[in-house]
Amino acid sequence: MFASNPLVYAAGKPRIEIVGGEVIDLGRGMPGRYTREIAIANIGQDTLRLLAISSGCGCLVGEPSRSAIAPGDTARVQVVVETTGQVVEKWQKVLTIASNDPARPTVDVTVRVSFHHDLRLRSYINTVRREQCASDCTWIIELENISDTILVVNPPFVEEMRGLSVAFDLKQPRALSPGEVLMITGNITILGEEEIPSAKAMIATSSEFDRETYVSYFYLPETQH
């Protein structure tokens, strides 16, 4: 009675179905950790066996409540999505479930979430090629206040640094009005002979949603010809 295509779902075949659909919408919120339970049903006529669940989405996937699902039965699996530090407005990844369903041996489940941001980071990654600066480079960070309130932006704090030193021009907390753009300049000096000098900075703000925004800088080696 479940077979919409009798040529494919003949008697004795398992059939996988993701209860609630193959898109898991986590809604809109703050970057952080989200937990959701996925229900996997067998609407076929033979035992459905879950072979693998790949977390290519960067999710943490627990063990299913059962790997062999009888006809008409359901297994549940917990998925943990870690989005802390994300500065994008929309985050979307795919989780792949493999089973012995002959018609659909793999099913892709899309996991998505929208983030509320008070600040927009215009320059998430700065990339400078070696031929463009032999020893000194500039790291530009632009933050736009897209909220309707004044926000305080603190000086960048460098968490990770390799083969370089950096001095930012923002030394004190700065109040940023709605719609205002703040440009922070970092003067970088290359140290030693590191193959790929790089640094990662954190900017803390007074925003409820963007308390910590991560900014990465990469200094790439000269292209080999």
TIZAGU-695700 format. One line per field, with one value per residue (C-alpha): chain; x, y, z; residue in one letter; residue number from 1. Coordinates in steps of 0.001 Angstrom, whole numbers, plus 500000, padded with zeros to 6 digits. Example, Ala and Ser with C-alpha at 12.3 -4.5 7.8 and 13.67 -1.06 7.14 Angstrom:
mol	[A, A]
u	[512300, 513670]
v	[495500, 498940]
w	[507800, 507140]
type	[A, S]
seq	[1, 2]
// end
This chain:
mol	[A, A, A, A, A, A, A, A, A, A, A, A, A, A, A, A, A, A, A, A, A, A, A, A, A, A, A, A, A, A, A, A, A, A, A, A, A, A, A, A, A, A, A, A, A, A, A, A, A, A, A, A, A, A, A, A, A, A, A, A, A, A, A, A, A, A, A, A, A, A, A, A, A, A, A, A, A, A, A, A, A, A, A, A, A, A, A, A, A, A, A, A, A, A, A, A, A, A, A, A, A, A, A, A, A, A, A, A, A, A, A, A, A, A, A, A, A, A, A, A, A, A, A, A, A, A, A, A, A, A, A, A, A, A, A, A, A, A, A, A, A, A, A, A, A, A, A, A, A, A, A, A, A, A, A, A, A, A, A, A, A, A, A, A, A, A, A, A, A, A, A, A, A, A, A, A, A, A, A, A, A, A, A, A, A, A, A, A, A, A, A, A, A, A, A, A, A, A, A, A, A, A, A, A, A, A, A, A, A, A, A, A, A, A, A, A, A, A, A, A, A, A, A, A, A]
u	[500000, 503047, 504591, 504049, 506015, 505210, 507995, 510563, 509020, 507996, 506949, 509689, 511693, 512611, 511891, 513455, 511650, 512850, 509943, 509074, 511018, 514618, 515225, 515911, 515295, 516701, 515059, 516672, 518862, 522360, 525476, 526081, 525261, 521975, 520637, 517962, 516616, 516021, 513405, 514089, 511096, 510802, 507669, 508605, 507875, 511248, 513812, 515582, 519222, 521098, 524618, 526228, 525477, 528181, 528614, 530061, 528101, 530464, 527740, 528228, 525995, 525090, 524337, 520822, 518445, 518463, 520280, 517728, 514271, 511304, 508518, 506387, 508963, 511170, 514734, 515934, 519345, 520578, 522415, 524439, 525286, 528122, 527952, 529816, 531798, 529854, 529493, 527381, 523690, 522630, 524336, 523471, 525114, 524218, 524053, 524092, 522303, 523152, 520825, 519811, 516872, 517428, 515797, 517475, 520737, 521720, 519517, 520809, 519327, 519869, 520501, 520094, 519867, 519657, 521559, 520562, 523483, 523864, 527186, 528208, 531825, 532835, 536271, 536182, 539378, 542256, 544571, 547803, 550231, 553924, 554859, 552579, 554484, 557959, 558007, 555096, 551386, 548112, 545187, 541891, 538848, 535550, 532570, 529139, 526495, 523308, 521271, 519119, 521160, 524629, 527159, 530576, 533416, 536553, 540079, 540923, 542599, 544985, 544403, 546665, 549774, 552386, 555394, 554208, 553449, 550512, 549630, 546040, 545158, 542085, 543430, 540265, 536616, 534681, 530943, 529436, 526157, 523471, 524553, 528110, 531104, 534280, 537553, 540279, 543779, 546461, 550081, 551725, 555415, 556545, 558949, 561350, 560782, 557438, 555931, 552453, 552408, 548901, 546933, 543455, 541855, 538744, 536650, 534372, 531346, 528401, 525949, 523757, 524105, 527676, 529652, 532602, 533357, 536309, 538489, 541131, 544150, 546185, 549466, 550047, 553407, 554341, 552915, 555489, 555959]
v	[500000, 502272, 501621, 504652, 502934, 499183, 498596, 499753, 498851, 495289, 492897, 492095, 495292, 497777, 501450, 504310, 507487, 510415, 511323, 514983, 515340, 515429, 519044, 519751, 523440, 524515, 527903, 531227, 531899, 532516, 530610, 527770, 524109, 522668, 519187, 517497, 513956, 512386, 509646, 507087, 504948, 501749, 502001, 498961, 495262, 493894, 494791, 498097, 498055, 501267, 500813, 504172, 507757, 510116, 513429, 515342, 518315, 518654, 517360, 514954, 511951, 509452, 505780, 505022, 503443, 500410, 499566, 496989, 498501, 496193, 497137, 499866, 500595, 503647, 504274, 507493, 509122, 512268, 514894, 517664, 520679, 522939, 526440, 528466, 531288, 531259, 534706, 533714, 534571, 531151, 527810, 524662, 521237, 517690, 514492, 511217, 508063, 504753, 501759, 498585, 500308, 499119, 502196, 504769, 503339, 506795, 509613, 513147, 515064, 518822, 520554, 524320, 527227, 531003, 533280, 536633, 539037, 542589, 542962, 542105, 541189, 542410, 540812, 537397, 536150, 538343, 536719, 538345, 536712, 536745, 538720, 541560, 542166, 540946, 541703, 543993, 543484, 545072, 543217, 545047, 544136, 545884, 545595, 547048, 547633, 546251, 546510, 549398, 550068, 551358, 548546, 548571, 546896, 545918, 545799, 542510, 539861, 537622, 534007, 532227, 533600, 531885, 533488, 537078, 539857, 542255, 545646, 546898, 550591, 550071, 550340, 551173, 550025, 551895, 552705, 551896, 553552, 551751, 551613, 552683, 550790, 550421, 549701, 548180, 548090, 545694, 546253, 542875, 542085, 538759, 536902, 534147, 531732, 530143, 528556, 529977, 532754, 533148, 534598, 534356, 537149, 537460, 540597, 540835, 543154, 544200, 542473, 539778, 537764, 538578, 538620, 536959, 537205, 535268, 536757, 534781, 536052, 533969, 534919, 532648, 531704, 532957, 530955, 528623, 528834]
w	[500000, 500424, 497019, 494815, 492035, 491904, 489366, 491910, 495238, 494614, 497371, 499826, 499348, 502099, 501578, 503509, 504474, 506569, 508812, 508376, 505141, 503988, 505011, 508677, 509227, 512578, 512227, 513043, 516021, 517306, 516209, 518636, 519174, 517911, 518634, 516555, 516389, 512983, 512590, 509854, 508889, 506873, 504740, 502666, 503085, 504179, 506841, 506205, 507258, 507951, 506592, 507337, 508262, 507038, 508791, 505863, 507160, 510084, 512393, 515269, 514642, 517347, 516871, 515581, 518078, 515783, 512562, 511404, 510968, 510511, 508074, 509608, 512306, 512935, 514126, 515680, 515553, 517270, 515244, 516879, 514711, 515883, 514384, 517004, 515401, 512130, 510586, 507577, 507525, 506245, 507054, 505103, 504915, 503843, 505890, 503896, 505049, 503337, 503560, 501717, 500017, 496422, 494911, 497153, 498515, 499761, 500986, 501464, 504364, 504259, 507577, 507554, 509952, 509614, 511963, 513342, 513154, 514376, 512577, 509037, 508474, 505023, 504976, 506598, 504948, 503788, 501274, 500102, 497711, 498537, 495433, 496589, 499805, 500583, 504302, 505251, 504599, 505625, 507207, 506636, 508749, 507954, 510296, 509493, 512150, 510567, 513777, 514974, 518118, 518958, 519413, 521035, 519114, 521009, 519559, 517799, 519906, 517975, 519011, 516560, 514897, 512762, 511107, 511498, 513956, 513742, 515247, 514853, 514788, 516993, 520552, 522521, 522354, 519679, 519609, 516220, 515201, 513140, 509493, 510305, 508918, 510952, 509161, 511314, 509858, 510987, 510018, 509527, 509561, 508150, 510442, 509462, 506617, 507458, 504354, 504991, 507623, 509034, 511933, 513425, 515427, 517561, 517826, 520865, 520747, 522896, 520532, 522027, 518824, 517746, 520975, 519261, 515553, 514181, 511482, 509637, 507741, 505336, 503701, 500736, 499196, 495784, 492913, 491439, 487675]
type	[M, F, A, S, N, P, L, V, Y, A, A, G, K, P, R, I, E, I, V, G, G, E, V, I, D, L, G, R, G, M, P, G, R, Y, T, R, E, I, A, I, A, N, I, G, Q, D, T, L, R, L, L, A, I, S, S, G, C, G, C, L, V, G, E, P, S, R, S, A, I, A, P, G, D, T, A, R, V, Q, V, V, V, E, T, T, G, Q, V, V, E, K, W, Q, K, V, L, T, I, A, S, N, D, P, A, R, P, T, V, D, V, T, V, R, V, S, F, H, H, D, L, R, L, R, S, Y, I, N, T, V, R, R, E, Q, C, A, S, D, C, T, W, I, I, E, L, E, N, I, S, D, T, I, L, V, V, N, P, P, F, V, E, E, M, R, G, L, S, V, A, F, D, L, K, Q, P, R, A, L, S, P, G, E, V, L, M, I, T, G, N, I, T, I, L, G, E, E, E, I, P, S, A, K, A, M, I, A, T, S, S, E, F, D, R, E, T, Y, V, S, Y, F, Y, L, P, E, T, Q, H]
seq	[1, 2, 3, 4, 5, 6, 7, 8, 9, 10, 11, 12, 13, 14, 15, 16, 17, 18, 19, 20, 21, 22, 23, 24, 25, 26, 27, 28, 29, 30, 31, 32, 33, 34, 35, 36, 37, 38, 39, 40, 41, 42, 43, 44, 45, 46, 47, 48, 49, 50, 51, 52, 53, 54, 55, 56, 57, 58, 59, 60, 61, 62, 63, 64, 65, 66, 67, 68, 69, 70, 71, 72, 73, 74, 75, 76, 77, 78, 79, 80, 81, 82, 83, 84, 85, 86, 87, 88, 89, 90, 91, 92, 93, 94, 95, 96, 97, 98, 99, 100, 101, 102, 103, 104, 105, 106, 107, 108, 109, 110, 111, 112, 113, 114, 115, 116, 117, 118, 119, 120, 121, 122, 123, 124, 125, 126, 127, 128, 129, 130, 131, 132, 133, 134, 135, 136, 137, 138, 139, 140, 141, 142, 143, 144, 145, 146, 147, 148, 149, 150, 151, 152, 153, 154, 155, 156, 157, 158, 159, 160, 161, 162, 163, 164, 165, 166, 167, 168, 169, 170, 171, 172, 173, 174, 175, 176, 177, 178, 179, 180, 181, 182, 183, 184, 185, 186, 187, 188, 189, 190, 191, 192, 193, 194, 195, 196, 197, 198, 199, 200, 201, 202, 203, 204, 205, 206, 207, 208, 209, 210, 211, 212, 213, 214, 215, 216, 217, 218, 219, 220, 221, 222, 223, 224, 225]
// end
